[in-house]
Amino acid sequence: MGTFLTLYRQRLRRDRWQLAGWVIGTGAMAAFAAAAVAKTYGDVAEQSSILKVALATPEILIFRGLARGPGLGPFTFFEIYTFLAMLTGWMSTFMAVRHSRAEEEAGRSELVSATPAGRMLPLAATLLHGVIANVLAAALIALAFIAGNLDPAGSVLTGAAAGAVGVAFLGIGLLAGEFMSTSRGANAVSASLVLVAYLLRGFGDAAGTPGADGMSMTAAWPSWISPIGWGQQTFAFTGDRWWPLVLPLALGAVCIVATALVMDRRDVGASLLAGRSGRADARGALRGSFALAARLQMGSIIGWCTGGLMTGLLTGGLGSAVASITSANADTTAALRKMLAAEGASTSQLLVSVFFLLAGVLAAACALQSVVRARQEEASGTGAGSCRSRSGASGGSPTTSPSARSRSSPCCS
C-alpha cells in the first residue's frame, strides 16, 4: 500500500498544474454558461424561440446537443453539456497517455517495473489519479450549476455525466497507449476518438426525430454509439435518468481490463502496432533548422488547416440552411427576426461573426501547439542535439566543450 500511495502522490505532484487547469477550467466554463444563459435567455418564450430555430437547423444541433424543451436547466444542459464532456474526455486521454506510453517512451517505466511496484501498481495509481480528477471535475460542474440557481438534482447528474465520459476516455487513452509505439501517436488516436464521439453524437442529434411540441428531440442511433451521447441520454433537468451512466463506465472498465491483459503479456517499451522504420540519413530537404521544424509541424498544421476549411464550408452550408428555413417556416422566421432586431445585424453577419471567432481559436491553437512542440524538442534534448550538430558543421573543434559549442551556435543563443 505504501508503494501504491507513493506512486499516486508522484502523479499528483507531477500533474498538479495541468490538473488544476483542466478541472478549474471545466468548472469555470460550466459557471459561465449557467450565468450567461440565465442573463441572455432567462425568458421561457425566448428559450422556446431559440429551440425552434435549433430543431429546424441540423447544423446547430451538431454543435450544441439534444434539445429537451425550455427551462433554465434543460436549456443550459442543451447549450454546454457536450463541450464539458469533450473537455473531461481530453483531460482523461492526455493524462492516461502521459502516465503510460510516455513513461515507457522515456525509459522511466522500465526502471519502476524493476522495483517492488512491478507493472500493475503504476497502472492502478494512474487509474486512481484519473478517476479522482474526473470526480473533482464533476463536483465543480455540479457546484457551478447549483450556484447558477439550477436544480440541484439535475446539476449533480450533469456533473456525473461529464465525469463518467471522462472515465470512459481514461480507459480508451490507456488502451491506445498499448497499441501505439509513441506517446504522440497515442495522444493523436485517443484525442481523435473524443472528437469522433462528439461528431457521432452531433450527427445522431441532427438526424433525430422532433417532438410534437417542436422544442424537443429524440436522438437517432449514432448518438447511441458515442460515450458523449450516452451522457446526454440522462435527460438532466427533465428526466434525471441515472442508468445511461452505466454505459460509459462499463466502456472504461472494459478498456482498463484489456489494457491490463495486454500489458501483462508484452515487453516493456513494445506495442501492439510496431512503429515505422526511419531512414538512416535525413533527406537533403530536411538538413536545416527551418526544414526540420516544418517537417515536425506539418501533420498538425495540415490538421488545423483542415479544421479551418471545414469551418468555412460549414459556415456557407449553415447560411444556406438558415435562409431556406426562414423562407419556409413562419414561426422560425418570427423568432429569427426578433433575435436579429436585438442584435442589429443580418442572419449572415451573425453566422460569419460566430464562425470567425471559431476560426480565430483554431489559428491560435495551431500557433500555440507549434511553440509547445519546439519547447518539447528542447526539453527532450533533441533540440540541443540539433544545435551541436550545426555548431560542429560550421567548423567547431571536436574537443570544444558542450557549453562552448552552445555559446558559439546561433540556434542555441
WOUR-V30339 format. One line per field, one symbol per residue. phi: phi as a letter, one per 30 degrees, with the letter a starting at -180 (. if undefined). psi: psi as a letter, one per 20 degrees, with the letter a starting at -180 (. if undefined). A space follows every 50 residues. Layout:
phi->???
psi->???
This chain:
phi->.dddddddddddddcedddddddddddddddddddddddcbddddddddd ddddddbedddddclcdbjdkddedddddbedddddddddeddddddecb ddddddjdddddddcedicddeddddddedddddddddddddddddddic eedddddddddddddddedddddddddddcdbdddddddddddddddddd ddddddcdcddddibbbcdddeddcbedddddddheibchccdddddddd ddddddddddddddccddjdbdcddddcddbddddcdlddddddddcedd dddddddddddddddddddddddddddcbddddddddddddddibddddd ddddddddddddddddddddddddddddddjdddddddddddddjdddcd dedddddddddcd
psi->hggghggghgggghjhggggggghgghhggggggggghhhliphghghgg hggghinhhhhhhfbopkrrqgghhgghhighhghhghggggghgghhje hhhhhiihhhghiirihbhhghghhhggggghghggggghgghggghjkr pgghghhgghgghhhhhgighggghhhhgqiqhggggggghhhghghghg gghhghjapqrhijjrqpqrhhhikphhhghhiilpighlphhiihghhh gggghgghgggghiirqpirrhoqqqprqhqqrhijmqgghgghghiggh ggghhghhghgghhgghhghghghghiiogghgggghgghhhhkrrghgg ghgghhgghhgggghggghgghghhhhghiihghhhghghghhjjqpiip qhhgghhiphii.
